């Protein structure tokens, strides 16, 4: 098992992601950004949990 500390994760660019796992065919990713979120529509379900900052 790999332990990931979200507070220490960064990416090379805004909205860079780290794949955490796949559950019932749905990907779970940890994203990092320093840019505003650009709203869009996906074909599947999404869940956002803000670890630091605001949404």
C-alpha positions in Angstrom: 0.0 0.0 0.0 1.2 3.5 -0.9 0.5 6.4 1.5 -0.2 9.7 -0.2 -0.1 12.9 1.8 -2.3 15.3 -0.2 -0.9 18.4 1.5 2.5 17.5 0.0 1.4 16.7 -3.5 2.1 19.1 -6.3 2.1 18.7 -10.1 4.2 20.2 -12.9 1.2 22.2 -14.2 -2.2 23.4 -13.0 -4.7 20.6 -12.7 -2.0 17.9 -12.9 -3.2 14.6 -11.4 -2.1 11.5 -9.7 -4.2 8.4 -10.2 -5.0 6.9 -6.8 -7.2 3.9 -7.7 -10.1 2.6 -9.8 -13.4 1.6 -8.0 -16.1 -0.1 -10.0 -14.6 1.4 -13.2 -14.4 4.9 -11.8 -11.0 6.6 -11.5 -10.1 8.4 -8.3 -7.5 11.1 -8.8 -5.7 13.6 -6.7 -5.4 16.9 -8.5 -3.2 19.9 -7.7 -3.7 23.5 -9.0 -3.0 27.1 -8.3 -5.5 28.2 -10.9 -9.3 28.8 -10.8 -11.5 25.8 -11.7 -12.9 25.9 -15.2 -16.4 24.4 -15.0 -17.2 21.7 -17.6 -19.4 18.7 -18.0 -18.2 15.1 -17.9 -20.1 12.0 -19.1 -19.7 10.3 -15.7 -20.0 11.2 -12.0 -17.5 13.4 -10.2 -16.8 14.2 -6.6 -14.7 17.2 -5.5 -13.1 17.4 -2.0 -11.2 20.6 -1.5 -8.2 19.8 0.8 -7.0 23.4 1.2 -8.4 26.7 -0.1 -11.9 27.3 -1.2 -14.2 26.4 -4.1 
